[in-house]
Every structure is written in structure tokens, then in C-alpha cells.
Amino acid sequence: MQQVAREMNLSETAFIYPEGDGFNLRWFTPTTEVDLCGHATLAAAHILWEQNYLQQGAVAKFYTKSGLLTAEYVKDLIVLSFPVEAPVETEVPDYIIKALDVTPLFAGRNRLDYIIEVDSADTVRRLKPDFAQLRDMGLRGVMVTSRDRGADYDFISRYFAPGAGIEEDPVTGSAHCCLGPYWMSKLNKNRFVAYQASERGGTVLVEVLDDRVKLGGTAVTVLKGELLYE
């Protein structure tokens, strides 16, 4: 699986096989296996429904390193149910702050990543990290976030994980398991329209419910292929 993911050279490649009443699901970057991934889970569910491994109205159940994850259609959206990964305030190593060239309003971490809040959406958009300095963070990656005081989004973010083989992830569903609870405590609400401001960019609908985070998005099949083994 790691060799295939390296060949695909995408942020994450998902692998699934039947297990009990659902599917075992694992995710690999080009260099390592990760414990939680949103968009590859969304893609896996989309393919199961599209290829008729599951009926359209059925809930997709995935058994993973982060426990049971589910996906279901709600109107035109695929909605994922993921665990809350709320951050705790902590000091982030100085070399990470220097590599990002930011002044944190808040710095913290959860079991997966660091999180840093900065002063504005423009600061998030203008980031040009020194990826070489970020390769040995000890955690999977670091997300940088800010309120978006325009009309379109509640908050924006970017996510960097060069140590996991991803300099910048286009859109990181699992990061919103941290961002959702964080902004819930700041904005005093539990539903958000979030934007990840990578070069490609992407919108994530987020709802925080007790110990779960609901993430809403869409998927489309763009490529089909066959792996040949010799």
C-alpha cells in the first residue's frame, strides 16, 4: 500500500476492504501511513456508492486507526462523522514559528497536529513557509487559521505537513476536527462554513456535536484505472 501511495503521489491514497458490517480503511501519504484523513474517506464512500458496493441510501461504515467513521448522503452532500480532536494550548517550538514567519494569537496542539491562530485571513493567504524547517515537527503537521471577516466564510486555514510527505495539503478534512471545536469556543456557535486557502482551495461545511464533528462536502470521479501486479 505504501508503494502504491508513493506511485500515486497524492496527499493521501485510501485503501479499503470489507470488514464485518462495513469496511476497513487505511490512508497513506507518499511517505507514511496516517491515522485520520477526511477527503480520502469522502472519496472512498463516494466510490462505494457509485460502484454499487453500497446502495445510495446506505451508511458507509469505516473501521480505522481513529475508530469507527461513517459517511452518508444528506441531500446533495456527503457528510462524514469524525471524532473531535480539540486542541490544548501549548508552546509551539520556535523553529516552527520562524519557519511560518507569524506572530501567534494562539498556539496549541492535539494528538495529530499543531494549530496556530494569526491576526487575519490575509496573513493566512500570504504564508510562504520554510518547508525544510518544518520536516521534523514530531507531529503530523501544522494548521494556521484565522477568522474570515468577509461575508463568505467563518474561518480560513492552511495546512502544512512536509514531514509526512505533503508540503501543503490542498484541503484537510481531518484538520477541521480540530478547527471546528477551536472556533466553536471562540465564536460561540457550532456550525461553520470554512475555507482552506491552498492554491487549489476548498470549502468544508463543519458542525460540532458533542464528541463528533460532521464534515460536509462533495465528490466526483475523474479517473478510473487498473493496477497490474507482476
Backbone bond lengths (Angstrom), bond angles and torsions (degrees), N, CA, C in turn:
res aa  C-N    CA-C-N  psi(-1)  N-CA   C-N-CA  omega(-1)  CA-C   N-CA-C  phi
1 M - - - 1.470 - - 1.524 111.22 -
2 Q 1.338 116.03 -40.12 1.458 118.51 178.47 1.523 111.46 -64.58
3 Q 1.315 116.35 -38.49 1.467 119.78 178.95 1.526 111.58 -65.89
4 V 1.321 116.66 -39.52 1.464 120.13 177.88 1.524 110.03 -65.73
5 A 1.349 117.04 -43.82 1.460 120.30 179.58 1.526 111.08 -62.10
6 R 1.330 116.37 -38.16 1.468 118.84 177.18 1.525 110.35 -63.38
7 E 1.318 116.67 -39.05 1.462 120.65 179.69 1.526 111.28 -68.87
8 M 1.350 117.46 -38.59 1.467 120.88 177.53 1.533 110.53 -65.85
9 N 1.335 116.34 -37.37 1.466 123.18 176.06 1.528 112.33 57.72
10 L 1.340 115.68 40.32 1.459 122.04 173.83 1.520 108.96 -106.62
11 S 1.330 116.50 170.06 1.466 118.86 -179.57 1.515 110.67 -54.32
12 E 1.329 117.66 -50.75 1.460 122.07 172.85 1.517 109.87 -141.46
13 T 1.318 115.06 146.21 1.462 122.59 170.70 1.522 107.25 -117.08
14 A 1.323 116.95 130.74 1.461 122.15 -177.34 1.519 110.76 -98.51
15 F 1.328 115.50 143.49 1.462 121.93 176.93 1.526 108.15 -128.97
16 I 1.337 117.13 129.86 1.452 121.11 -177.22 1.526 110.20 -131.92
17 Y 1.344 115.24 149.45 1.462 120.94 170.44 1.525 108.19 -151.78
18 P 1.334 118.28 154.08 1.468 120.56 -176.21 1.527 111.79 -60.33
19 E 1.331 115.53 139.40 1.460 122.03 175.51 1.525 108.76 -150.28
20 G 1.331 117.82 115.41 1.456 121.66 179.64 1.513 111.66 57.46
21 D 1.327 115.70 -126.95 1.467 120.29 -179.97 1.522 112.52 -92.25
22 G 1.334 116.65 14.81 1.458 120.47 -179.64 1.510 111.70 -151.29
23 F 1.328 115.64 -137.29 1.456 121.58 -175.61 1.520 109.85 -140.40
24 N 1.312 116.38 140.89 1.456 121.03 167.83 1.523 107.92 -77.48
25 L 1.316 116.22 137.71 1.470 121.28 -176.81 1.517 109.49 -134.46
26 R 1.343 115.42 128.48 1.465 121.27 175.97 1.524 108.51 -131.63
27 W 1.344 115.05 152.39 1.466 120.43 -177.07 1.535 109.78 -128.23
28 F 1.328 115.89 139.30 1.458 121.43 179.48 1.524 109.62 -132.89
29 T 1.336 116.18 132.89 1.466 121.44 165.72 1.527 107.06 -79.93
30 P 1.328 118.87 -179.87 1.464 118.64 175.61 1.528 114.24 -61.76
31 T 1.340 118.11 -16.03 1.467 119.45 -174.76 1.515 114.99 -124.08
32 T 1.359 119.38 -16.32 1.458 118.75 -173.43 1.533 111.06 -159.72
33 E 1.328 116.20 160.42 1.467 121.59 172.88 1.528 109.13 -83.92
34 V 1.337 116.34 142.52 1.464 120.88 178.94 1.525 109.81 -118.09
35 D 1.346 115.60 160.00 1.459 121.21 -173.34 1.522 113.96 -88.55
36 L 1.332 117.56 -17.65 1.466 119.74 -176.36 1.513 109.51 -157.32
37 C 1.320 116.63 135.33 1.465 120.89 179.62 1.522 108.95 -152.07
38 G 1.314 116.34 128.67 1.455 120.96 -176.41 1.511 114.44 -82.44
39 H 1.331 116.99 -56.38 1.460 119.47 -170.56 1.520 113.08 -70.00
40 A 1.328 118.32 -31.89 1.463 119.48 175.29 1.526 110.76 -70.08
41 T 1.338 117.54 -28.42 1.463 120.70 174.29 1.520 110.15 -69.88
42 L 1.324 116.45 -44.32 1.458 121.06 176.67 1.529 110.38 -58.27
43 A 1.333 117.12 -43.20 1.459 121.22 179.92 1.524 111.22 -65.64
44 A 1.344 116.91 -39.69 1.459 120.61 179.58 1.524 110.67 -62.18
45 A 1.342 116.65 -45.42 1.458 120.06 178.60 1.531 110.82 -62.37
46 H 1.313 116.66 -43.58 1.466 121.59 179.37 1.534 110.75 -56.12
47 I 1.312 117.65 -45.00 1.461 121.22 -178.43 1.528 111.01 -68.47
48 L 1.327 117.70 -39.67 1.471 119.98 178.46 1.528 110.93 -58.89
49 W 1.332 117.14 -41.64 1.464 120.35 178.17 1.527 111.40 -73.06
50 E 1.309 116.64 -44.09 1.460 119.97 -175.74 1.517 111.95 -65.01
51 Q 1.336 116.85 -37.81 1.463 121.52 -178.17 1.532 112.62 -91.52
52 N 1.342 116.12 8.22 1.464 122.17 174.95 1.520 114.15 65.24
53 Y 1.334 117.02 27.26 1.459 119.81 167.69 1.534 109.75 -75.19
54 L 1.325 115.51 -24.52 1.454 123.04 173.47 1.523 108.54 -133.78
55 Q 1.333 116.44 144.59 1.453 119.05 173.61 1.527 110.01 -68.04
56 Q 1.312 116.33 152.30 1.462 121.70 -173.15 1.525 112.88 -55.39
57 G 1.334 117.58 -36.80 1.451 120.01 -177.67 1.515 114.54 -86.93
58 A 1.315 117.39 -3.81 1.467 120.75 -176.82 1.520 111.10 -77.80
59 V 1.338 116.24 148.79 1.461 121.62 175.08 1.523 108.74 -82.48
60 A 1.310 116.88 130.33 1.462 121.93 175.14 1.528 108.60 -84.40
61 K 1.340 116.44 124.06 1.462 121.73 179.36 1.527 108.94 -110.89
62 F 1.334 115.48 128.44 1.456 120.89 -178.15 1.530 109.71 -122.79
63 Y 1.319 115.83 128.82 1.458 121.97 176.08 1.528 107.91 -99.54
64 T 1.324 115.70 119.92 1.468 121.06 -168.55 1.520 110.88 -136.77
65 K 1.337 115.95 178.02 1.459 121.49 175.15 1.525 112.22 -67.58
66 S 1.331 117.69 -13.44 1.466 121.86 176.51 1.526 111.18 -108.53
67 G 1.333 116.75 23.32 1.452 120.72 178.08 1.519 112.66 88.22
68 L 1.332 115.52 -163.56 1.464 121.26 -178.46 1.521 110.37 -77.47
69 L 1.312 116.10 125.70 1.460 123.54 173.69 1.520 107.70 -117.04
70 T 1.322 117.16 146.57 1.458 120.27 178.67 1.521 110.47 -129.53
71 A 1.330 114.41 158.38 1.462 121.72 175.22 1.520 107.85 -140.07
72 E 1.322 116.33 141.29 1.459 120.86 177.07 1.519 109.50 -150.76
73 Y 1.332 115.38 155.75 1.460 120.27 174.56 1.521 109.92 -80.84
74 V 1.305 117.02 129.62 1.456 123.51 171.81 1.519 106.39 -126.24
75 K 1.326 115.72 104.12 1.468 122.35 -171.85 1.524 107.95 58.36
76 D 1.322 119.16 -118.61 1.470 120.20 -177.39 1.532 112.43 -100.78
77 L 1.323 117.08 8.43 1.459 121.01 -176.80 1.515 111.49 -108.13
78 I 1.331 116.43 147.63 1.453 121.88 164.38 1.520 106.62 -90.55
79 V 1.330 116.52 123.98 1.460 121.77 -177.67 1.528 109.02 -113.16
80 L 1.315 115.75 121.45 1.456 123.00 179.15 1.520 109.76 -96.91
81 S 1.329 116.83 143.34 1.454 122.31 172.98 1.517 108.21 -110.93
82 F 1.351 116.11 112.22 1.456 123.36 -175.01 1.531 109.49 -120.98
83 P 1.328 117.68 161.22 1.468 119.62 176.94 1.527 111.74 -74.22
84 V 1.328 116.24 146.73 1.459 120.87 170.44 1.525 109.08 -65.08
85 E 1.322 116.12 133.20 1.470 122.36 176.53 1.528 108.09 -125.59
86 A 1.332 116.04 61.29 1.465 121.30 -173.53 1.528 111.12 -65.32
87 P 1.337 117.36 146.19 1.463 120.86 179.94 1.512 112.43 -86.94
88 V 1.316 115.63 157.38 1.463 122.14 168.74 1.526 107.09 -117.25
89 E 1.328 116.00 144.28 1.460 120.31 -178.86 1.521 110.05 -66.75
90 T 1.313 116.42 134.64 1.458 121.28 -179.66 1.524 108.60 -158.34
91 E 1.308 116.94 164.62 1.464 120.77 174.66 1.523 109.03 -78.45
92 V 1.307 115.44 130.53 1.463 121.23 174.52 1.517 107.35 -93.20
93 P 1.332 118.40 136.28 1.469 120.33 -179.13 1.529 112.65 -50.43
94 D 1.330 115.57 141.86 1.470 121.05 -176.22 1.521 112.65 -58.03
95 Y 1.341 116.51 -34.33 1.471 117.74 -176.06 1.533 111.11 -67.84
96 I 1.353 117.28 -26.70 1.469 119.90 176.50 1.519 110.05 -71.20
97 I 1.339 116.58 -43.25 1.471 120.47 177.67 1.526 110.06 -61.34
98 K 1.337 116.90 -42.80 1.470 120.34 179.50 1.525 111.10 -66.31
99 A 1.331 116.30 -39.48 1.468 119.48 -179.51 1.519 111.67 -65.14
100 L 1.324 116.48 -31.91 1.466 120.99 178.20 1.520 112.53 -87.40
101 D 1.340 116.43 -22.00 1.462 123.25 -178.77 1.528 110.49 57.87
102 V 1.360 115.46 55.65 1.464 120.88 -178.92 1.526 109.55 -131.86
103 T 1.332 114.84 163.04 1.458 122.53 171.18 1.526 107.50 -112.57
104 P 1.332 119.11 106.66 1.461 120.38 -173.35 1.531 112.90 -69.88
105 L 1.326 115.85 138.53 1.458 121.65 165.02 1.527 110.09 -86.44
106 F 1.319 116.31 -27.22 1.457 123.80 176.03 1.516 107.45 -150.97
107 A 1.317 116.59 143.10 1.464 121.90 174.39 1.523 108.01 -136.30
108 G 1.322 116.35 133.81 1.451 120.27 -179.43 1.512 110.47 -159.39
109 R 1.339 115.12 -171.15 1.458 120.75 179.97 1.523 109.53 -158.31
110 N 1.312 115.67 159.44 1.457 122.13 165.68 1.530 107.24 -123.34
111 R 1.318 118.23 -162.09 1.464 119.08 -175.70 1.526 112.78 -70.39
112 L 1.344 116.35 -16.15 1.457 120.62 -174.95 1.522 113.58 -105.85
113 D 1.338 117.23 -44.30 1.458 121.38 -164.08 1.523 112.24 -142.15
114 Y 1.336 114.59 164.03 1.455 121.80 164.30 1.526 109.06 -88.13
115 I 1.344 115.75 153.62 1.458 121.85 173.67 1.520 108.32 -132.80
116 I 1.332 116.14 135.27 1.456 122.07 179.62 1.525 108.35 -132.79
117 E 1.342 116.07 125.96 1.460 120.32 172.85 1.513 109.08 -96.25
118 V 1.339 116.51 136.56 1.460 122.02 178.42 1.531 109.46 -120.19
119 D 1.323 115.68 179.81 1.460 120.78 -166.01 1.519 115.28 -75.83
120 S 1.330 119.06 -23.49 1.461 118.63 -173.99 1.520 111.27 -158.23
121 A 1.341 114.58 160.40 1.462 120.44 175.29 1.525 110.60 -63.52
122 D 1.332 117.45 -33.84 1.466 120.04 178.70 1.528 110.95 -62.75
123 T 1.328 117.08 -38.91 1.464 120.07 177.49 1.524 110.45 -61.29
124 V 1.338 116.84 -42.71 1.466 120.46 178.45 1.526 110.06 -61.47
125 R 1.299 117.00 -45.87 1.465 120.94 -176.16 1.524 112.07 -66.01
126 R 1.339 117.22 -31.44 1.465 120.53 -174.35 1.534 113.55 -87.61
127 L 1.308 118.54 -3.04 1.463 121.01 -175.72 1.528 112.07 -56.00
128 K 1.326 114.73 135.25 1.464 121.75 173.82 1.532 107.48 -133.84
129 P 1.327 117.35 79.46 1.464 120.69 -172.49 1.522 113.23 -65.33
130 D 1.317 114.80 154.58 1.457 122.06 168.78 1.526 106.26 -88.57
131 F 1.330 116.44 96.54 1.468 120.06 -172.44 1.523 112.61 -66.33
132 A 1.311 117.16 -29.68 1.465 119.37 179.64 1.525 111.04 -60.64
133 Q 1.336 116.72 -36.96 1.464 120.14 -179.91 1.523 112.37 -74.95
134 L 1.327 117.40 -17.11 1.459 121.07 -175.80 1.530 113.11 -96.50
135 R 1.316 117.68 4.65 1.465 119.15 -173.20 1.518 113.78 -75.43
136 D 1.323 118.66 -20.44 1.462 120.92 -175.53 1.526 110.75 -121.73
137 M 1.325 117.45 53.66 1.462 121.24 -176.80 1.528 112.80 -75.57
138 G 1.317 117.16 -22.54 1.458 119.88 -175.64 1.518 113.06 89.33
139 L 1.325 117.73 -25.37 1.451 123.25 173.01 1.528 108.63 -109.38
140 R 1.331 115.77 175.24 1.458 120.19 -176.97 1.515 112.66 -62.78
141 G 1.370 116.76 -43.66 1.452 118.88 -176.46 1.513 111.31 -171.21
142 V 1.340 115.36 -168.36 1.462 121.38 179.66 1.520 108.41 -139.46
143 M 1.337 116.04 133.29 1.455 121.16 174.98 1.526 108.90 -108.38
144 V 1.324 115.53 140.58 1.461 121.89 176.96 1.524 106.56 -118.02
145 T 1.323 116.73 132.09 1.462 119.98 -170.74 1.522 111.27 -140.74
146 S 1.323 115.06 160.59 1.463 121.96 174.94 1.512 108.61 -158.57
147 R 1.320 116.29 157.54 1.458 119.94 167.72 1.519 109.04 -62.20
148 D 1.330 115.05 146.56 1.458 120.71 170.49 1.525 106.29 -108.46
149 R 1.311 116.52 106.91 1.464 120.07 -172.93 1.520 112.92 -83.86
150 G 1.341 116.33 7.31 1.453 119.15 171.11 1.514 110.37 -78.57
151 A 1.329 116.34 -171.96 1.467 120.63 -173.77 1.523 113.24 -87.17
152 D 1.336 118.20 -13.55 1.457 119.72 -167.18 1.530 114.31 -89.05
153 Y 1.345 118.26 -39.16 1.456 121.07 -171.16 1.531 110.88 -131.89
154 D 1.331 114.43 151.00 1.464 119.68 175.53 1.524 111.44 -77.70
155 F 1.325 116.65 -40.34 1.466 120.94 177.06 1.524 108.77 -153.77
156 I 1.326 114.27 159.87 1.461 119.59 176.13 1.523 108.14 -126.21
157 S 1.326 115.36 166.89 1.462 120.13 -179.42 1.521 109.89 -157.96
158 R 1.330 114.12 166.57 1.463 122.47 165.69 1.524 106.87 -138.66
159 Y 1.337 115.94 157.19 1.463 120.40 -173.10 1.523 109.88 -136.66
160 F 1.349 115.11 130.15 1.466 121.59 -176.22 1.525 109.84 -126.72
161 A 1.337 116.37 131.50 1.470 120.68 -178.82 1.524 110.83 -147.01
162 P 1.339 118.04 58.78 1.471 119.30 -177.36 1.524 113.26 -62.93
163 G 1.344 117.77 -28.28 1.457 119.66 178.04 1.509 113.25 -67.74
164 A 1.341 116.88 -20.80 1.461 122.31 177.20 1.522 111.77 -99.92
165 G 1.332 116.49 13.27 1.454 120.52 177.67 1.507 114.59 86.13
166 I 1.347 118.04 13.19 1.462 122.43 -178.91 1.520 108.35 -129.82
167 E 1.307 118.42 104.44 1.461 118.39 178.57 1.524 109.92 -61.67
168 E 1.332 117.42 -55.90 1.461 120.71 173.32 1.518 108.82 -136.90
169 D 1.334 116.09 125.36 1.455 121.24 177.95 1.519 108.78 -80.55
170 P 1.334 118.59 133.58 1.466 119.50 -179.28 1.525 112.67 -59.07
171 V 1.340 116.85 -50.81 1.471 121.79 177.19 1.521 107.03 -145.82
172 T 1.336 117.40 133.47 1.464 121.95 -171.41 1.523 109.58 -124.05
173 G 1.334 115.59 94.35 1.457 119.16 -179.58 1.511 112.42 -58.62
174 S 1.342 117.09 -43.97 1.462 120.24 -175.75 1.524 112.11 -64.26
175 A 1.332 118.51 -28.09 1.465 120.53 176.86 1.527 110.86 -63.13
176 H 1.329 116.72 -27.69 1.466 119.64 -178.90 1.529 112.33 -76.99
177 C 1.343 117.08 -10.03 1.468 119.87 169.36 1.525 110.53 -69.00
178 C 1.322 116.21 -20.51 1.460 123.09 173.70 1.524 110.79 -97.13
179 L 1.320 117.11 -45.38 1.459 121.34 -176.60 1.530 111.85 -64.38
180 G 1.336 117.38 -39.13 1.459 120.19 179.95 1.522 112.58 -59.27
181 P 1.351 118.28 -55.73 1.465 119.15 177.66 1.532 113.39 -60.81
182 Y 1.345 116.40 -35.72 1.459 118.93 179.84 1.527 110.84 -62.56
183 W 1.331 116.68 -49.62 1.463 119.29 -177.08 1.522 111.87 -75.46
184 M 1.326 118.49 -22.49 1.455 119.76 173.22 1.527 110.31 -61.30
185 S 1.331 116.66 -41.82 1.464 119.77 179.63 1.521 112.06 -70.33
186 K 1.342 117.10 -26.19 1.471 120.57 -178.83 1.527 112.64 -86.87
187 L 1.331 116.97 -36.63 1.463 120.72 -172.07 1.524 112.63 -105.82
188 N 1.333 117.15 -4.90 1.459 122.50 175.78 1.530 112.06 59.27
189 K 1.319 115.99 42.88 1.464 121.69 170.93 1.521 107.68 -151.92
190 N 1.340 117.44 168.18 1.463 119.13 -173.59 1.519 114.12 -121.95
191 R 1.326 117.82 3.45 1.466 121.07 176.72 1.522 109.08 -120.77
192 F 1.332 114.96 135.69 1.461 119.71 -173.84 1.527 110.81 -141.71
193 V 1.322 114.07 150.06 1.462 121.68 163.56 1.521 105.90 -108.55
194 A 1.324 116.11 113.17 1.462 121.50 -174.55 1.521 110.05 -112.10
195 Y 1.328 114.42 154.41 1.472 119.34 178.42 1.518 109.27 -131.25
196 Q 1.323 116.60 130.79 1.459 121.22 173.84 1.516 108.50 -99.54
197 A 1.332 115.40 116.59 1.460 121.95 -164.92 1.522 112.74 -93.85
198 S 1.332 117.09 46.41 1.455 120.95 171.94 1.526 109.32 -73.89
199 E 1.316 116.46 179.16 1.474 119.36 179.37 1.525 110.33 -60.16
200 R 1.335 117.08 -39.77 1.463 120.38 177.62 1.521 110.76 -80.09
201 G 1.318 116.36 -44.99 1.457 122.17 176.37 1.517 113.66 76.11
202 G 1.332 115.71 158.89 1.453 119.84 177.57 1.512 111.73 -173.14
203 T 1.340 115.58 148.86 1.450 122.78 179.76 1.520 109.90 -99.86
204 V 1.335 116.48 137.49 1.460 122.39 178.16 1.523 107.84 -127.50
205 L 1.334 116.52 127.38 1.455 121.65 172.75 1.521 107.95 -89.55
206 V 1.318 116.80 128.98 1.471 122.10 -171.63 1.523 109.53 -126.78
207 E 1.333 115.94 133.43 1.464 121.46 172.92 1.522 108.06 -136.01
208 V 1.323 117.25 126.92 1.469 122.63 -179.49 1.520 108.22 -101.18
209 L 1.350 115.81 124.12 1.457 122.32 -178.59 1.524 108.67 -132.62
210 D 1.311 117.18 102.60 1.467 122.33 179.22 1.530 110.03 53.07
211 D 1.346 117.66 -113.42 1.459 120.15 -176.81 1.522 112.63 -99.30
212 R 1.339 117.62 15.01 1.463 121.58 179.77 1.523 109.93 -126.21
213 V 1.328 114.09 152.62 1.455 122.10 173.33 1.523 107.55 -120.84
214 K 1.325 116.58 126.66 1.459 121.61 175.37 1.527 108.47 -95.67
215 L 1.323 115.31 128.80 1.466 122.16 -178.56 1.521 108.32 -120.45
216 G 1.325 117.58 124.46 1.452 121.58 -177.47 1.513 112.02 -112.52
217 G 1.338 115.85 136.97 1.461 121.15 177.81 1.515 110.45 -163.85
218 T 1.302 115.88 -175.20 1.465 122.26 -179.49 1.520 109.52 -126.63
219 A 1.336 115.07 164.61 1.469 120.43 179.37 1.517 109.31 -144.43
220 V 1.316 115.52 152.26 1.457 121.56 175.36 1.528 107.86 -143.96
221 T 1.330 116.77 140.40 1.458 121.61 177.66 1.525 109.29 -80.84
222 V 1.321 116.80 125.67 1.463 121.22 -179.02 1.519 112.80 -116.12
223 L 1.337 117.36 -13.70 1.458 119.44 -174.88 1.524 109.56 -155.66
224 K 1.312 116.73 136.20 1.452 122.41 173.60 1.524 108.48 -125.58
225 G 1.325 115.60 143.22 1.458 118.50 -178.84 1.511 110.78 -155.01
226 E 1.319 115.50 179.09 1.458 123.16 -179.70 1.512 108.92 -134.86
227 L 1.326 115.58 129.13 1.460 120.84 176.68 1.525 108.53 -88.53
228 L 1.311 115.58 130.43 1.466 121.29 179.50 1.524 109.25 -106.60
229 Y 1.318 116.14 133.70 1.475 121.35 -179.45 1.519 109.24 -112.05
230 E 1.322 115.16 130.97 1.467 119.67 177.56 1.518 108.83 -118.66
